[in-house]
């Protein structure tokens, strides 16, 4: 299930992810997905696949 209902929400969710995982990780994930920004996704499934990896990472507790 995707955490957004429309294109605008998708972009907002990606910006929130960027804040959580950091610029470097965010850009790496976009590059792995073959885009430079969320607006370039041609399908919701590709956007969701890209979002899922860093979302899982950001949900893990930090190790001190």
CHARMM-style PDB file with segment names, atoms N, HN, CA, C and O in Angstrom:
ATOM      1  N   UNK     1       0.831  -1.189   0.000  1.00  0.00      PROA
ATOM      2  CA  UNK     1       0.000   0.000   0.000  1.00  0.00      PROA
ATOM      3  C   UNK     1       0.873   1.248   0.000  1.00  0.00      PROA
ATOM      4  O   UNK     1       1.753   1.395   0.848  1.00  0.00      PROA
ATOM      5  N   UNK     2       0.635   2.122  -0.926  1.00  0.00      PROA
ATOM      6  HN  UNK     2      -0.080   2.003  -1.614  1.00  0.00      PROA
ATOM      7  CA  UNK     2       1.450   3.331  -1.010  1.00  0.00      PROA
ATOM      8  C   UNK     2       1.003   4.388   0.000  1.00  0.00      PROA
ATOM      9  O   UNK     2      -0.191   4.523   0.266  1.00  0.00      PROA
ATOM     10  N   UNK     3       1.950   5.134   0.561  1.00  0.00      PROA
ATOM     11  HN  UNK     3       2.921   5.024   0.346  1.00  0.00      PROA
ATOM     12  CA  UNK     3       1.630   6.116   1.597  1.00  0.00      PROA
ATOM     13  C   UNK     3       1.194   7.469   1.036  1.00  0.00      PROA
ATOM     14  O   UNK     3       1.289   8.479   1.733  1.00  0.00      PROA
ATOM     15  N   UNK     4       0.724   7.508  -0.198  1.00  0.00      PROA
ATOM     16  HN  UNK     4       0.648   6.688  -0.765  1.00  0.00      PROA
ATOM     17  CA  UNK     4       0.243   8.757  -0.805  1.00  0.00      PROA
ATOM     18  C   UNK     4      -0.954   8.462  -1.694  1.00  0.00      PROA
ATOM     19  O   UNK     4      -1.142   7.336  -2.157  1.00  0.00      PROA
ATOM     20  N   UNK     5      -1.761   9.495  -1.925  1.00  0.00      PROA
ATOM     21  HN  UNK     5      -1.608  10.409  -1.549  1.00  0.00      PROA
ATOM     22  CA  UNK     5      -2.969   9.330  -2.729  1.00  0.00      PROA
ATOM     23  C   UNK     5      -2.844   9.950  -4.113  1.00  0.00      PROA
ATOM     24  O   UNK     5      -3.570   9.576  -5.034  1.00  0.00      PROA
ATOM     25  N   UNK     6      -1.924  10.896  -4.259  1.00  0.00      PROA
ATOM     26  HN  UNK     6      -1.334  11.200  -3.511  1.00  0.00      PROA
ATOM     27  CA  UNK     6      -1.766  11.553  -5.548  1.00  0.00      PROA
ATOM     28  C   UNK     6      -0.315  11.989  -5.738  1.00  0.00      PROA
ATOM     29  O   UNK     6       0.525  11.805  -4.858  1.00  0.00      PROA
ATOM     30  N   UNK     7      -0.044  12.561  -6.885  1.00  0.00      PROA
ATOM     31  HN  UNK     7      -0.726  12.711  -7.601  1.00  0.00      PROA
ATOM     32  CA  UNK     7       1.328  12.942  -7.239  1.00  0.00      PROA
ATOM     33  C   UNK     7       1.913  13.968  -6.265  1.00  0.00      PROA
ATOM     34  O   UNK     7       3.074  13.862  -5.870  1.00  0.00      PROA
ATOM     35  N   UNK     8       1.111  14.954  -5.883  1.00  0.00      PROA
ATOM     36  HN  UNK     8       0.167  15.040  -6.205  1.00  0.00      PROA
ATOM     37  CA  UNK     8       1.594  15.971  -4.947  1.00  0.00      PROA
ATOM     38  C   UNK     8       1.960  15.379  -3.598  1.00  0.00      PROA
ATOM     39  O   UNK     8       2.982  15.739  -3.014  1.00  0.00      PROA
ATOM     40  N   UNK     9       1.135  14.481  -3.109  1.00  0.00      PROA
ATOM     41  HN  UNK     9       0.305  14.189  -3.584  1.00  0.00      PROA
ATOM     42  CA  UNK     9       1.439  13.811  -1.838  1.00  0.00      PROA
ATOM     43  C   UNK     9       2.685  12.952  -1.966  1.00  0.00      PROA
ATOM     44  O   UNK     9       3.485  12.881  -1.033  1.00  0.00      PROA
ATOM     45  N   UNK    10       2.860  12.302  -3.100  1.00  0.00      PROA
ATOM     46  HN  UNK    10       2.210  12.359  -3.858  1.00  0.00      PROA
ATOM     47  CA  UNK    10       4.049  11.478  -3.304  1.00  0.00      PROA
ATOM     48  C   UNK    10       5.303  12.335  -3.179  1.00  0.00      PROA
ATOM     49  O   UNK    10       6.262  11.941  -2.516  1.00  0.00      PROA
ATOM     50  N   UNK    11       5.300  13.483  -3.802  1.00  0.00      PROA
ATOM     51  HN  UNK    11       4.521  13.803  -4.341  1.00  0.00      PROA
ATOM     52  CA  UNK    11       6.474  14.365  -3.726  1.00  0.00      PROA
ATOM     53  C   UNK    11       6.722  14.816  -2.294  1.00  0.00      PROA
ATOM     54  O   UNK    11       7.873  14.899  -1.864  1.00  0.00      PROA
ATOM     55  N   UNK    12       5.671  15.105  -1.557  1.00  0.00      PROA
ATOM     56  HN  UNK    12       4.736  15.038  -1.906  1.00  0.00      PROA
ATOM     57  CA  UNK    12       5.804  15.512  -0.155  1.00  0.00      PROA
ATOM     58  C   UNK    12       6.375  14.376   0.694  1.00  0.00      PROA
ATOM     59  O   UNK    12       7.234  14.604   1.546  1.00  0.00      PROA
ATOM     60  N   UNK    13       5.897  13.162   0.461  1.00  0.00      PROA
ATOM     61  HN  UNK    13       5.199  12.977  -0.230  1.00  0.00      PROA
ATOM     62  CA  UNK    13       6.389  11.995   1.203  1.00  0.00      PROA
ATOM     63  C   UNK    13       7.868  11.768   0.917  1.00  0.00      PROA
ATOM     64  O   UNK    13       8.635  11.451   1.826  1.00  0.00      PROA
ATOM     65  N   UNK    14       8.269  11.929  -0.335  1.00  0.00      PROA
ATOM     66  HN  UNK    14       7.646  12.188  -1.073  1.00  0.00      PROA
ATOM     67  CA  UNK    14       9.687  11.782  -0.674  1.00  0.00      PROA
ATOM     68  C   UNK    14      10.532  12.860   0.011  1.00  0.00      PROA
ATOM     69  O   UNK    14      11.654  12.582   0.435  1.00  0.00      PROA
ATOM     70  N   UNK    15      10.016  14.068   0.122  1.00  0.00      PROA
ATOM     71  HN  UNK    15       9.105  14.294  -0.223  1.00  0.00      PROA
ATOM     72  CA  UNK    15      10.762  15.128   0.824  1.00  0.00      PROA
ATOM     73  C   UNK    15      10.925  14.784   2.306  1.00  0.00      PROA
ATOM     74  O   UNK    15      11.973  15.049   2.896  1.00  0.00      PROA
ATOM     75  N   UNK    16       9.899  14.200   2.898  1.00  0.00      PROA
ATOM     76  HN  UNK    16       9.048  13.985   2.419  1.00  0.00      PROA
ATOM     77  CA  UNK    16       9.994  13.781   4.306  1.00  0.00      PROA
ATOM     78  C   UNK    16      11.037  12.682   4.460  1.00  0.00      PROA
ATOM     79  O   UNK    16      11.801  12.670   5.425  1.00  0.00      PROA
ATOM     80  N   UNK    17      11.062  11.760   3.505  1.00  0.00      PROA
ATOM     81  HN  UNK    17      10.441  11.769   2.721  1.00  0.00      PROA
ATOM     82  CA  UNK    17      12.057  10.694   3.542  1.00  0.00      PROA
ATOM     83  C   UNK    17      13.462  11.292   3.436  1.00  0.00      PROA
ATOM     84  O   UNK    17      14.386  10.864   4.128  1.00  0.00      PROA
ATOM     85  N   UNK    18      13.604  12.274   2.570  1.00  0.00      PROA
ATOM     86  HN  UNK    18      12.853  12.621   2.008  1.00  0.00      PROA
ATOM     87  CA  UNK    18      14.903  12.932   2.388  1.00  0.00      PROA
ATOM     88  C   UNK    18      15.412  13.486   3.709  1.00  0.00      PROA
ATOM     89  O   UNK    18      16.597  13.372   4.021  1.00  0.00      PROA
ATOM     90  N   UNK    19      14.516  14.085   4.485  1.00  0.00      PROA
ATOM     91  HN  UNK    19      13.553  14.177   4.232  1.00  0.00      PROA
ATOM     92  CA  UNK    19      14.887  14.631   5.789  1.00  0.00      PROA
ATOM     93  C   UNK    19      15.302  13.533   6.760  1.00  0.00      PROA
ATOM     94  O   UNK    19      16.215  13.730   7.562  1.00  0.00      PROA
ATOM     95  N   UNK    20      14.647  12.387   6.698  1.00  0.00      PROA
ATOM     96  HN  UNK    20      13.905  12.227   6.048  1.00  0.00      PROA
ATOM     97  CA  UNK    20      14.931  11.294   7.629  1.00  0.00      PROA
ATOM     98  C   UNK    20      16.231  10.571   7.317  1.00  0.00      PROA
ATOM     99  O   UNK    20      16.999  10.263   8.229  1.00  0.00      PROA
ATOM    100  N   UNK    21      16.494  10.293   6.036  1.00  0.00      PROA
ATOM    101  HN  UNK    21      15.871  10.543   5.295  1.00  0.00      PROA
ATOM    102  CA  UNK    21      17.651   9.454   5.692  1.00  0.00      PROA
ATOM    103  C   UNK    21      18.869  10.256   5.259  1.00  0.00      PROA
ATOM    104  O   UNK    21      19.967   9.706   5.168  1.00  0.00      PROA
ATOM    105  N   UNK    22      18.695  11.541   4.993  1.00  0.00      PROA
ATOM    106  HN  UNK    22      17.804  11.987   5.067  1.00  0.00      PROA
ATOM    107  CA  UNK    22      19.817  12.371   4.587  1.00  0.00      PROA
ATOM    108  C   UNK    22      19.935  12.472   3.073  1.00  0.00      PROA
ATOM    109  O   UNK    22      19.466  11.611   2.329  1.00  0.00      PROA
ATOM    110  N   UNK    23      20.572  13.540   2.650  1.00  0.00      PROA
ATOM    111  HN  UNK    23      20.953  14.239   3.255  1.00  0.00      PROA
ATOM    112  CA  UNK    23      20.698  13.863   1.225  1.00  0.00      PROA
ATOM    113  C   UNK    23      21.404  12.772   0.430  1.00  0.00      PROA
ATOM    114  O   UNK    23      20.939  12.381  -0.641  1.00  0.00      PROA
ATOM    115  N   UNK    24      22.523  12.281   0.949  1.00  0.00      PROA
ATOM    116  HN  UNK    24      22.901  12.598   1.819  1.00  0.00      PROA
ATOM    117  CA  UNK    24      23.313  11.295   0.208  1.00  0.00      PROA
ATOM    118  C   UNK    24      22.524  10.024  -0.039  1.00  0.00      PROA
ATOM    119  O   UNK    24      22.457   9.547  -1.172  1.00  0.00      PROA
ATOM    120  N   UNK    25      21.931   9.475   0.995  1.00  0.00      PROA
ATOM    121  HN  UNK    25      21.986   9.863   1.915  1.00  0.00      PROA
ATOM    122  CA  UNK    25      21.155   8.234   0.849  1.00  0.00      PROA
ATOM    123  C   UNK    25      19.955   8.442  -0.072  1.00  0.00      PROA
ATOM    124  O   UNK    25      19.637   7.590  -0.902  1.00  0.00      PROA
ATOM    125  N   UNK    26      19.306   9.569   0.087  1.00  0.00      PROA
ATOM    126  HN  UNK    26      19.564  10.261   0.761  1.00  0.00      PROA
ATOM    127  CA  UNK    26      18.141   9.909  -0.740  1.00  0.00      PROA
ATOM    128  C   UNK    26      18.518   9.917  -2.221  1.00  0.00      PROA
ATOM    129  O   UNK    26      17.840   9.302  -3.044  1.00  0.00      PROA
ATOM    130  N   UNK    27      19.591  10.609  -2.547  1.00  0.00      PROA
ATOM    131  HN  UNK    27      20.142  11.108  -1.878  1.00  0.00      PROA
ATOM    132  CA  UNK    27      20.025  10.685  -3.951  1.00  0.00      PROA
ATOM    133  C   UNK    27      20.488   9.332  -4.481  1.00  0.00      PROA
ATOM    134  O   UNK    27      20.273   9.021  -5.653  1.00  0.00      PROA
ATOM    135  N   UNK    28      21.120   8.528  -3.633  1.00  0.00      PROA
ATOM    136  HN  UNK    28      21.295   8.781  -2.681  1.00  0.00      PROA
ATOM    137  CA  UNK    28      21.516   7.173  -4.042  1.00  0.00      PROA
ATOM    138  C   UNK    28      20.302   6.338  -4.414  1.00  0.00      PROA
ATOM    139  O   UNK    28      20.317   5.632  -5.422  1.00  0.00      PROA
ATOM    140  N   UNK    29      19.256   6.415  -3.612  1.00  0.00      PROA
ATOM    141  HN  UNK    29      19.244   6.989  -2.793  1.00  0.00      PROA
ATOM    142  CA  UNK    29      18.040   5.646  -3.891  1.00  0.00      PROA
ATOM    143  C   UNK    29      17.382   6.097  -5.184  1.00  0.00      PROA
ATOM    144  O   UNK    29      16.921   5.267  -5.969  1.00  0.00      PROA
ATOM    145  N   UNK    30      17.333   7.394  -5.410  1.00  0.00      PROA
ATOM    146  HN  UNK    30      17.707   8.068  -4.773  1.00  0.00      PROA
ATOM    147  CA  UNK    30      16.767   7.891  -6.666  1.00  0.00      PROA
ATOM    148  C   UNK    30      17.588   7.402  -7.849  1.00  0.00      PROA
ATOM    149  O   UNK    30      17.036   6.994  -8.871  1.00  0.00      PROA
ATOM    150  N   UNK    31      18.903   7.445  -7.707  1.00  0.00      PROA
ATOM    151  HN  UNK    31      19.351   7.776  -6.877  1.00  0.00      PROA
ATOM    152  CA  UNK    31      19.780   6.979  -8.787  1.00  0.00      PROA
ATOM    153  C   UNK    31      19.557   5.494  -9.072  1.00  0.00      PROA
ATOM    154  O   UNK    31      19.501   5.084 -10.231  1.00  0.00      PROA
ATOM    155  N   UNK    32      19.431   4.695  -8.023  1.00  0.00      PROA
ATOM    156  HN  UNK    32      19.476   5.028  -7.081  1.00  0.00      PROA
ATOM    157  CA  UNK    32      19.163   3.264  -8.212  1.00  0.00      PROA
ATOM    158  C   UNK    32      17.847   3.044  -8.960  1.00  0.00      PROA
ATOM    159  O   UNK    32      17.706   2.075  -9.706  1.00  0.00      PROA
ATOM    160  N   UNK    33      16.894   3.943  -8.757  1.00  0.00      PROA
ATOM    161  HN  UNK    33      17.009   4.730  -8.151  1.00  0.00      PROA
ATOM    162  CA  UNK    33      15.597   3.839  -9.420  1.00  0.00      PROA
ATOM    163  C   UNK    33      15.635   4.426 -10.830  1.00  0.00      PROA
ATOM    164  O   UNK    33      14.660   4.311 -11.572  1.00  0.00      PROA
ATOM    165  N   UNK    34      16.741   5.048 -11.201  1.00  0.00      PROA
ATOM    166  HN  UNK    34      17.533   5.141 -10.597  1.00  0.00      PROA
ATOM    167  CA  UNK    34      16.874   5.595 -12.551  1.00  0.00      PROA
ATOM    168  C   UNK    34      16.262   6.973 -12.742  1.00  0.00      PROA
ATOM    169  O   UNK    34      15.952   7.365 -13.868  1.00  0.00      PROA
ATOM    170  N   UNK    35      16.084   7.716 -11.646  1.00  0.00      PROA
ATOM    171  HN  UNK    35      16.336   7.398 -10.732  1.00  0.00      PROA
ATOM    172  CA  UNK    35      15.543   9.069 -11.735  1.00  0.00      PROA
ATOM    173  C   UNK    35      16.412  10.024 -10.934  1.00  0.00      PROA
ATOM    174  O   UNK    35      17.212   9.607 -10.096  1.00  0.00      PROA
ATOM    175  N   UNK    36      16.241  11.311 -11.206  1.00  0.00      PROA
ATOM    176  HN  UNK    36      15.591  11.649 -11.887  1.00  0.00      PROA
ATOM    177  CA  UNK    36      16.973  12.323 -10.446  1.00  0.00      PROA
ATOM    178  C   UNK    36      16.094  13.010  -9.418  1.00  0.00      PROA
ATOM    179  O   UNK    36      16.593  13.626  -8.476  1.00  0.00      PROA
ATOM    180  N   UNK    37      14.783  12.904  -9.600  1.00  0.00      PROA
ATOM    181  HN  UNK    37      14.377  12.404 -10.365  1.00  0.00      PROA
ATOM    182  CA  UNK    37      13.843  13.464  -8.629  1.00  0.00      PROA
ATOM    183  C   UNK    37      12.527  12.693  -8.718  1.00  0.00      PROA
ATOM    184  O   UNK    37      12.261  12.050  -9.733  1.00  0.00      PROA
ATOM    185  N   UNK    38      11.707  12.747  -7.678  1.00  0.00      PROA
ATOM    186  HN  UNK    38      11.924  13.269  -6.854  1.00  0.00      PROA
ATOM    187  CA  UNK    38      10.477  11.950  -7.657  1.00  0.00      PROA
ATOM    188  C   UNK    38       9.508  12.275  -8.791  1.00  0.00      PROA
ATOM    189  O   UNK    38       8.708  11.425  -9.182  1.00  0.00      PROA
ATOM    190  N   UNK    39       9.571  13.483  -9.317  1.00  0.00      PROA
ATOM    191  HN  UNK    39      10.221  14.174  -9.000  1.00  0.00      PROA
ATOM    192  CA  UNK    39       8.690  13.872 -10.404  1.00  0.00      PROA
ATOM    193  C   UNK    39       8.932  13.106 -11.694  1.00  0.00      PROA
ATOM    194  O   UNK    39       8.117  13.175 -12.614  1.00  0.00      PROA
ATOM    195  N   UNK    40      10.033  12.381 -11.778  1.00  0.00      PROA
ATOM    196  HN  UNK    40      10.695  12.325 -11.031  1.00  0.00      PROA
ATOM    197  CA  UNK    40      10.377  11.638 -12.993  1.00  0.00      PROA
ATOM    198  C   UNK    40       9.845  10.206 -13.000  1.00  0.00      PROA
ATOM    199  O   UNK    40       9.987   9.508 -14.004  1.00  0.00      PROA
ATOM    200  N   UNK    41       9.244   9.760 -11.918  1.00  0.00      PROA
ATOM    201  HN  UNK    41       9.129  10.327 -11.102  1.00  0.00      PROA
ATOM    202  CA  UNK    41       8.708   8.399 -11.908  1.00  0.00      PROA
ATOM    203  C   UNK    41       7.563   8.289 -12.906  1.00  0.00      PROA
ATOM    204  O   UNK    41       6.683   9.148 -12.953  1.00  0.00      PROA
ATOM    205  N   UNK    42       7.583   7.234 -13.695  1.00  0.00      PROA
ATOM    206  HN  UNK    42       8.298   6.536 -13.656  1.00  0.00      PROA
ATOM    207  CA  UNK    42       6.543   6.996 -14.685  1.00  0.00      PROA
ATOM    208  C   UNK    42       5.438   6.083 -14.159  1.00  0.00      PROA
ATOM    209  O   UNK    42       4.382   5.960 -14.780  1.00  0.00      PROA
ATOM    210  N   UNK    43       5.678   5.448 -13.019  1.00  0.00      PROA
ATOM    211  HN  UNK    43       6.536   5.549 -12.514  1.00  0.00      PROA
ATOM    212  CA  UNK    43       4.651   4.578 -12.442  1.00  0.00      PROA
ATOM    213  C   UNK    43       4.710   4.632 -10.923  1.00  0.00      PROA
ATOM    214  O   UNK    43       5.763   4.847 -10.322  1.00  0.00      PROA
ATOM    215  N   UNK    44       3.552   4.432 -10.329  1.00  0.00      PROA
ATOM    216  HN  UNK    44       2.696   4.257 -10.817  1.00  0.00      PROA
ATOM    217  CA  UNK    44       3.459   4.424  -8.869  1.00  0.00      PROA
ATOM    218  C   UNK    44       4.239   3.249  -8.282  1.00  0.00      PROA
ATOM    219  O   UNK    44       4.805   3.362  -7.195  1.00  0.00      PROA
ATOM    220  N   UNK    45       4.271   2.122  -8.996  1.00  0.00      PROA
ATOM    221  HN  UNK    45       3.811   2.030  -9.879  1.00  0.00      PROA
ATOM    222  CA  UNK    45       4.971   0.956  -8.459  1.00  0.00      PROA
ATOM    223  C   UNK    45       6.477   1.198  -8.377  1.00  0.00      PROA
ATOM    224  O   UNK    45       7.117   0.747  -7.428  1.00  0.00      PROA
ATOM    225  N   UNK    46       7.051   1.898  -9.349  1.00  0.00      PROA
ATOM    226  HN  UNK    46       6.531   2.265 -10.120  1.00  0.00      PROA
ATOM    227  CA  UNK    46       8.488   2.211  -9.293  1.00  0.00      PROA
ATOM    228  C   UNK    46       8.777   3.206  -8.173  1.00  0.00      PROA
ATOM    229  O   UNK    46       9.787   3.092  -7.479  1.00  0.00      PROA
ATOM    230  N   UNK    47       7.892   4.173  -8.001  1.00  0.00      PROA
ATOM    231  HN  UNK    47       7.071   4.265  -8.565  1.00  0.00      PROA
ATOM    232  CA  UNK    47       8.064   5.139  -6.917  1.00  0.00      PROA
ATOM    233  C   UNK    47       7.989   4.433  -5.569  1.00  0.00      PROA
ATOM    234  O   UNK    47       8.788   4.714  -4.675  1.00  0.00      PROA
ATOM    235  N   UNK    48       7.045   3.529  -5.421  1.00  0.00      PROA
ATOM    236  HN  UNK    48       6.396   3.302  -6.147  1.00  0.00      PROA
ATOM    237  CA  UNK    48       6.885   2.801  -4.168  1.00  0.00      PROA
ATOM    238  C   UNK    48       8.095   1.918  -3.880  1.00  0.00      PROA
ATOM    239  O   UNK    48       8.541   1.830  -2.736  1.00  0.00      PROA
ATOM    240  N   UNK    49       8.623   1.269  -4.900  1.00  0.00      PROA
ATOM    241  HN  UNK    49       8.260   1.340  -5.829  1.00  0.00      PROA
ATOM    242  CA  UNK    49       9.815   0.432  -4.716  1.00  0.00      PROA
ATOM    243  C   UNK    49      10.988   1.282  -4.251  1.00  0.00      PROA
ATOM    244  O   UNK    49      11.746   0.874  -3.370  1.00  0.00      PROA
ATOM    245  N   UNK    50      11.138   2.458  -4.841  1.00  0.00      PROA
ATOM    246  HN  UNK    50      10.522   2.789  -5.556  1.00  0.00      PROA
ATOM    247  CA  UNK    50      12.225   3.358  -4.451  1.00  0.00      PROA
ATOM    248  C   UNK    50      12.023   3.856  -3.022  1.00  0.00      PROA
ATOM    249  O   UNK    50      12.985   3.958  -2.260  1.00  0.00      PROA
ATOM    250  N   UNK    51      10.800   4.161  -2.660  1.00  0.00      PROA
ATOM    251  HN  UNK    51      10.019   4.078  -3.279  1.00  0.00      PROA
ATOM    252  CA  UNK    51      10.500   4.688  -1.333  1.00  0.00      PROA
ATOM    253  C   UNK    51      10.660   3.626  -0.240  1.00  0.00      PROA
ATOM    254  O   UNK    51      11.046   3.949   0.884  1.00  0.00      PROA
ATOM    255  N   UNK    52      10.371   2.388  -0.557  1.00  0.00      PROA
ATOM    256  HN  UNK    52      10.057   2.125  -1.469  1.00  0.00      PROA
ATOM    257  CA  UNK    52      10.332   1.323   0.450  1.00  0.00      PROA
ATOM    258  C   UNK    52      11.662   1.071   1.136  1.00  0.00      PROA
ATOM    259  O   UNK    52      11.704   0.912   2.356  1.00  0.00      PROA
ATOM    260  N   UNK    53      12.750   1.030   0.377  1.00  0.00      PROA
ATOM    261  HN  UNK    53      12.716   1.159  -0.614  1.00  0.00      PROA
ATOM    262  CA  UNK    53      14.062   0.738   0.992  1.00  0.00      PROA
ATOM    263  C   UNK    53      14.457   1.767   2.040  1.00  0.00      PROA
ATOM    264  O   UNK    53      14.703   1.389   3.186  1.00  0.00      PROA
ATOM    265  N   UNK    54      14.528   3.045   1.703  1.00  0.00      PROA
ATOM    266  HN  UNK    54      14.328   3.352   0.772  1.00  0.00      PROA
ATOM    267  CA  UNK    54      14.922   4.005   2.740  1.00  0.00      PROA
ATOM    268  C   UNK    54      13.889   4.159   3.846  1.00  0.00      PROA
ATOM    269  O   UNK    54      14.243   4.513   4.971  1.00  0.00      PROA
ATOM    270  N   UNK    55      12.618   3.899   3.551  1.00  0.00      PROA
ATOM    271  HN  UNK    55      12.330   3.611   2.638  1.00  0.00      PROA
ATOM    272  CA  UNK    55      11.602   3.955   4.601  1.00  0.00      PROA
ATOM    273  C   UNK    55      11.873   2.891   5.656  1.00  0.00      PROA
ATOM    274  O   UNK    55      11.729   3.147   6.851  1.00  0.00      PROA
ATOM    275  N   UNK    56      12.265   1.698   5.217  1.00  0.00      PROA
ATOM    276  HN  UNK    56      12.382   1.490   4.246  1.00  0.00      PROA
ATOM    277  CA  UNK    56      12.612   0.637   6.174  1.00  0.00      PROA
ATOM    278  C   UNK    56      13.850   1.019   6.968  1.00  0.00      PROA
ATOM    279  O   UNK    56      13.917   0.779   8.174  1.00  0.00      PROA
ATOM    280  N   UNK    57      14.820   1.605   6.302  1.00  0.00      PROA
ATOM    281  HN  UNK    57      14.765   1.799   5.323  1.00  0.00      PROA
ATOM    282  CA  UNK    57      16.054   2.025   6.975  1.00  0.00      PROA
ATOM    283  C   UNK    57      15.761   3.077   8.043  1.00  0.00      PROA
ATOM    284  O   UNK    57      16.262   2.992   9.164  1.00  0.00      PROA
ATOM    285  N   UNK    58      14.946   4.068   7.684  1.00  0.00      PROA
ATOM    286  HN  UNK    58      14.540   4.137   6.773  1.00  0.00      PROA
ATOM    287  CA  UNK    58      14.672   5.145   8.624  1.00  0.00      PROA
ATOM    288  C   UNK    58      13.825   4.679   9.800  1.00  0.00      PROA
ATOM    289  O   UNK    58      13.816   5.325  10.848  1.00  0.00      PROA
ATOM    290  N   UNK    59      13.116   3.570   9.641  1.00  0.00      PROA
ATOM    291  HN  UNK    59      13.123   3.046   8.790  1.00  0.00      PROA
ATOM    292  CA  UNK    59      12.282   3.048  10.720  1.00  0.00      PROA
ATOM    293  C   UNK    59      13.089   2.245  11.740  1.00  0.00      PROA
ATOM    294  O   UNK    59      12.610   1.985  12.844  1.00  0.00      PROA
ATOM    295  N   UNK    60      14.301   1.855  11.380  1.00  0.00      PROA
ATOM    296  HN  UNK    60      14.690   2.066  10.483  1.00  0.00      PROA
ATOM    297  CA  UNK    60      15.130   1.071  12.293  1.00  0.00      PROA
ATOM    298  C   UNK    60      15.691   1.982  13.372  1.00  0.00      PROA
ATOM    299  O   UNK    60      16.021   3.137  13.100  1.00  0.00      PROA
ATOM    300  N   UNK    61      15.804   1.474  14.599  1.00  0.00      PROA
ATOM    301  HN  UNK    61      15.537   0.536  14.820  1.00  0.00      PROA
ATOM    302  CA  UNK    61      16.388   2.281  15.681  1.00  0.00      PROA
ATOM    303  C   UNK    61      17.871   2.555  15.409  1.00  0.00      PROA
ATOM    304  O   UNK    61      18.585   1.722  14.850  1.00  0.00      PROA
ATOM    305  N   UNK    62      18.306   3.744  15.822  1.00  0.00      PROA
ATOM    306  HN  UNK    62      17.726   4.420  16.276  1.00  0.00      PROA
ATOM    307  CA  UNK    62      19.708   4.102  15.623  1.00  0.00      PROA
ATOM    308  C   UNK    62      20.582   3.347  16.620  1.00  0.00      PROA
ATOM    309  O   UNK    62      20.192   3.113  17.764  1.00  0.00      PROA
ATOM    310  N   UNK    63      21.773   2.973  16.158  1.00  0.00      PROA
ATOM    311  HN  UNK    63      22.090   3.163  15.229  1.00  0.00      PROA
ATOM    312  CA  UNK    63      22.731   2.264  17.003  1.00  0.00      PROA
ATOM    313  C   UNK    63      23.707   3.290  17.540  1.00  0.00      PROA
ATOM    314  O   UNK    63      24.301   4.051  16.776  1.00  0.00      PROA
ATOM    315  N   UNK    64      23.872   3.313  18.843  1.00  0.00      PROA
ATOM    316  HN  UNK    64      23.389   2.695  19.463  1.00  0.00      PROA
ATOM    317  CA  UNK    64      24.760   4.309  19.476  1.00  0.00      PROA
ATOM    318  C   UNK    64      26.181   3.824  19.492  1.00  0.00      PROA
ATOM    319  OT1 UNK    64      27.067   4.524  19.982  1.00  0.00      PROA
TER     320      UNK     64
END
